[in-house]
Amino acid sequence: MITTEQTVREIAIENPAATKVFERFGIDYCCGGKRPLAEVCIEKGVSIATVLRQLEEIISASEGSHPVIDWQTLPLRDLIDHILEDHHQYTKEALLRLRPLAVKVASRHGERHAEVREIERCFGEMADELDMHLMKEERVLFPHIQQIEQTHPSGENPRRLVFGTVQNPIEMMVAEHDSAGEHLARLRGLTGGYVAPPDACPTFLALYHGLQELEADLHQHIHLENNILFPRAIAMERAIAPV
C-alpha cells in the first residue's frame, strides 16, 4: 500500500511501474525524488487522490504480467551492464540524432518561433555535458564500482584511486545529473510540454518527439544511478573499509 508520506524515490524503487505515472504528472523521481509524495503533489497542483489511484492501478496491472527486476538485490555488475546497454547507448544515439535536428529547426523556424533558438542552445549545452559525463562513468566510476564489488566478499580493500572514497566521484556525478535535470526542465518549458505549433514541419515534430523520449529515458537512467547503484556502491565500500 502506497502512502503519501513515502518519498517519490521510495515508491519508484519498490514499484518500477510507478515511474510511468510520475512521468505522466511531471513528478521528479530521479534528482528530486527524496521528497514525500504529498508534498510534491501539492507543489505540482495535482490531486493526491488521483495520483494514488493511478499508482495503485498501474502497479496492480503490472503484477504478474512481466517479471520485475529487483535491482536492489542483483549484482551491481548486472545493473551497470543494464545502464550501459540500455541507457548509455540510447543516450549517445539520441544526442547524435537530435543535434542536427535542433540546428535545422532553429535555422528554418527561428524567425517565426524564437523559442527554437533557445532550444538549440539549451540542448547543445546539455549534450556537451552528457558526452563528458558518460565518458567519466564508463572509464572511471563504473570500473571502480565493479572492483569494489569484486573485492567485497573477501573483505579486501579495493584499490584506492586519486579520488579516494567512491563517494567523491559519485557526488560529482549526482551534481551533473542535477544539471541535466535543470536542462530537461528548461526544454520542457520552452517546448510547452513538447507540444509543437500547428505549422510544425516533420523535422520540427521529430525534434519534439525525440526530446520527449530522451527526457523519459534520462529520468529512468538517473533514477537507477542516483537511487540504486550509487547508494549500494557507497554502502558496499563502507562495509569493506569504513570511512
N, C-alpha and C positions, 0 to 999 in steps of 0.2 A: 504494500500500500504506500503510495507516494504521499508525502505531506508537504505543506507549504513551507515548513521550517527547514526542509532539506535544501542543501545548496544545489544549484543547477549542475555543478560539476559532479556531485554525488549521484544525482539522478542519471546523468549521461553515462557514468561509469557502470552503474548497476544495470541500466536498461539502454543498450545501444540504440534501439529503435526510437527512443525518446528524442534523439537528435533531430529527427525529421520534423517533429512538432516544434522544436526550438527554432529550426530554420524557418518554418512557416510564420512564426511570430517575431522573427528577428531577435531572438534571445541568445545572447552570447554565452556559449557553454565551454569555450576554449580559453581565451585570455581572461575573460572576466567572470569565469564560472564559479567563483568561490562565494557568491552571494546567495542568500535564501531565495527560493522561487517566488515567494510572496512579494518580497522587496522589488525584485526585477519586474514582475508583472505590474505592480503599481507604477513603477517608473515608466514602463512602456505604455501604460494606459490601456492594458488589455485585461479582460475578465479572468480572474484567477480560477473561477469555476470552469470556464470554458477550456482553459489550458489544462487543468487537471483532468477534465472529461476526455479531452483528445489524447492526453498522455495515457490514461487508462485504456482507452480504446485501441491505440496503436500497439501498446505493449501486449494487450490481450490477444490481438490479431497475430502478432509475431510469434507468440508462444507455440512451439511445435511445428511451425511452418518451415523454418530453417534453423539448423544448429547455431547457437550463439557462441562465438569465440570468446572465451574468458581470458582477456589479455592480462588480467591481474595474476594469473597463475602459470601461464605458459612461459617457457624460457624467453628471456629478453632477446636472444638472437632471433627467435621466430618473429617477435614484434618488430625488431629492426628490419628484418627481411621484408616484412609486410609493408612497412613505411617506405622503404627504398623502392620496392617493386610497384606498389600501388599508388603511392603519393609523390615521392620524389620524381619518379619517371613521368607521371602525369603532369606535374607542375612544370617540369622542363619543357615538355612538348607544348603545353598550353602557352607558356611565355613566348616560345618561338613562333607559335601560330598567331597569337594576338598582337604582338608588337607591330607587324606590318599593317594589320587591320586598323589599329589605333592611329597610325600615321596617315593611312589613306583616308579614313573618315574625317580626321582633323583637317586635312588639306582640301578635301572636297566639300565639306559641310560646315567648316569653321565659321564662315561669314554669316550663315543663317542660324546656326546653332553654336553659339560661342562656348558652351559648356564642353564640347567635344575636344577643344584645345586643352582645357584643363584636365580632361580625362586622359588625354595622351600624356601629358606631363606627369600626372599622378601615377598612372600605370607604369610609365618608364622608370620612375623613382623606385616603385615597389619591385619591379622586375630586376633592376640592378641589385637591390638589396637581397632579394631572394636568391639570385645566382650565387652570390658570395656565401650566403647563409647555408645553402645546400652543400656547397663545397666543404665548408668548415665541419659540418656534421658528418659528411661522408669520409673525410680524410683524417679527422682528429677525434671528434667526440664519440661517434658510434664505435670505432675500433677500440677506444679506451673502455667504453661500457662493456663491450664484449669481453675484454680482458678481465675486467672486474668479475664478470660472471664466471669466467673460466677458472679463476683462482679462488672463488668463493668457497667451494666445497672443501678445499684443503686448508682454508684459513690463511693462505699465503697472501702477503700484501701485494697488490698489483703494482706494476712499475709506475712510479710517480713521474709525471711529465712536468714541463715547466709551469703549468698552471696549478700544480698542487692537487688539492681535492677536486673531484669531478664536479662539485657544486659550483665552482668558479665558472667554467665554461657553460654550465647549464644556466646560470643566472644571465650570462650574456645572450644565450640562445632565446631565453624567455623574453628578454628585453627586445630582441629583434622580432620575436613573434608579436609582441605588443605593437611594434612599429608597423608590421604587416597588417595587423588588425585595424590600426588607425587609417591606413591607406584604403583598406577594403570598405570601411565605414564612409570614407570620403567618396569613393567611387559609387557606392550605393546611393549616396545623397545626390551626387552630380547626375546620375542616370535616372533619378526619380524611382528607385527600386527596379532598375533595368527595364523600364518601360520606354520603348523607342517612340519617337514622334511619328505622326501619321505619314510624313513624307520620307520616312527612312527607306533607304535602298537595301538590297540584300546584304551588302557588306556591313552597313550600319547595324542591321538586325543580327548578323553573325557576331559582331563585336559584343553587343549587349548580352547575347545568349552565352557567348564564351566567357565573359566576365562573371556572369551569374554562376555558371558551372564551376569556374575556378574558385569563386568565393566559397561555395558549399564544400568543395574538396579541401580547401585550406582550413576550413573550420574543423573538419574531421581530422585532418593531418595534425594540426596544432593541438587538438584535444588529446590525441593519442600520445603525443610527446609531453606536453605540459602536465597532464593529469595522470598519466600511467607510466610511461617509460622513465621520465626524469625522476619522479619520486621513488620509484622502485630502485633505480640505479644508485641514488643517494643513500637509501636505506641499506642496500647491499654493501656499499663501500664502508659505511659506518659499522656494519656488523663485522667486517674484516679488520678495519683499523679505525676505531672510534676517534672522532676529532676532539 
